[in-house]
Amino acid sequence: MKRVLILCLALFALVAGSTFRDVLFLQNGEELRCNVISISKTKISVKTADGDTTLKIKDVVRITMTHPRPGDEWKTVSNIKDSLLLATIDKAKDAKKYPSATYIILYNSASYKFNSDSSGTETMRTIVLLLTERGKGMFATTSFNFITPWQNGDVDFCRTITPDGKIYHLDDAALEFAQPNQYFPQYNLLRRIKFAPPQVSIGAIVDYQYHINFDKVDPIHPISSHFTFGAPEPIFHKEISIEYPSSLGEKFVRYHSFAPPQRVQVGEKTKLVWQKNDIEPYVSEVAMAPTSMFLPTVWLAFAVDEAKMLHALSDSLKSSMKGSQNLDHFVDSLPANANSPYEKFSKIYEYLNISFRKTSI
């Protein structure tokens, strides 16, 4: 009876402990496992196994806050409910076609979805098979950037499926939030999230996805990017998709690509898709041209309108200088010798010297 009681108490402690997902690292060296209730400038309220308590912010060195992610309950391959992931895992058996590969990208996608108010989300997913120590090193960590305050990002999930079929999930302690450019912090809008997949090993499959939300996408907050369909290692499947309401207009999306996209019209929404399977690796050489010069590439731009950007910058500059006839003439004279809207915009942009504020664009 005593053994049963001890076992029940141990099980209760295990279950109770698992319900507290946040960790406070205190000045005195202690680590407090809890659930954060609220945070203010001076204090933090938490729920612990001993009840609710409040601590002073100055007594807390660091806070690790976790939240459930899709698939966190999966423990083995038999638990997986994602049909895409299951199909991709099945493709891993074809890795023998590339005996010298250090890793194989089994699946890679970039998806853009926009709303009628020009807000939207960029979602990136990668599933990779690690074959050597070098492959492990390449995916030991990964990161992505976004620009505040009109963008924000998060890791949707990150998991490792080991060769024995077990699944390990991202520990939020492995997330690192950074401000990469430390100069002129008042103008530095770039933010970075870096994360490390758990239990990385040879023969393991790493599956991760992150997203970036856009509060607005307009000529003052444009987005541009490009995707190359090729890498030094094999890629089994790669795709890019864009979905946007027709009300945003045809000029909202601009692209230059190696092939026309598949275009699908679903009600008021237009969807563009580029995809390619079984992409052979290329051999890297010294002083080689950028891969986008010789590999299939899709160049994307959203809400890029040089004329509108020029007017907005001009109006903003005039307003910030309090406005006078002489100052207005000065602003108008900046792009006087430029011919195209793009050149005019660049002249004012150069004068304002804010290029480092938009590092990703």
Secondary structure, DSSP 8 states (H G I E B T S, - for coil): -HHHHHHHHHHHHHHHHHT--EEEEETTS-EEEEEEEEE-SSEEEEEETTEEEEEEGGGEEEEE-----TTTT--BGGG---HHHHHHHHHGGGGGG-TT-SEEEEEEEEEEEE-TTS-EEEEEEEEEEE-SHHHHHHTS-EEEEEETTTEEEEEEEEEEE-TTSBEEE--GGGEEEE-S--SSTTT--EEEEEE--SS--TT-EEEEEEEEEES--STTS-EEEEEES--SS-EEEEEEEEEEEGGG-GGGEEEEESS--EEEEETTEEEEEEEEEEE------TT---GGGTS-EEEEEES--HHHHHHHHHHHHHHHTT--HHHHHHHHHTTTT--SHHHHHHHHHHHHT-GGGGTT-
